[in-house]
Amino acid sequence: MRSGFTLLETLIALVIAALITLVLMDTLSAATGHAARIEQATREHTQRTLALIPMTRALNGITPDYHDGAFVFTGDALTARGLTTAAAARLDRGPAGFELAIESRGSQPVLRYREAGEDLFEVEIPAGAQFSFRDPRGETHPVWPPEEGFDPDPLYYRPVPTALVITAGDTIILAAAPSGTTGLILRVRDFDLVL
């Protein structure tokens, strides 16, 4: 009786062990790659969400400006500008003019938020994103003010939309419901307009 294994049996066992190790290493490598991609996507989503929070806050604070004011609210498919009471860059909580624009940075579109001409936030967004504006009747318009059926309060101020939405196809990127949809306080110099 022989004790031990022959050289051939040992080599076969080593080859089988090497194949099992190779399969396990390949599986572990794939799992690590998937985990890294998931972590990167989560990080990008978190950064985008954190950048959209102050933009949404500022948009929720949109308020009408006087008809002759510098920040009367206007918007089209790629830009929106107006006056907000929730300025992102000001600590005194006073109103500030803002502009939100969809711009191209190379092949990647970005949503850029500016206050007082200074770029504050920039977020990469999907291609094909555009603004739309909802009026008090619930109708959606691609521009603000809408061309038809828009009746500003006797030329005194231009109302702001009741909702501002940025979409890319069926995906909503940002939605805001401005709270400042009421009228402004009458200024003494405006009595001629309303009388």
ABEGO torsion letter per residue (X at the ends): XBBEBBAAAAAAAAAAAAAAAAAAAAAAAAAAAAAAAAAAAAAAAAAAAAAAAAAAAAAAABBBBBAABAABBBBBAABBBEBBABBAABAAGBBBBBBBBBBBBEABBBBBBBBGGBBABBBBBBBGBBBBBBBAAGBBBABOBBABGBBBBBGABBBBBABBBBBBEABBABBBBBABABBBBBBAAAAAAAX
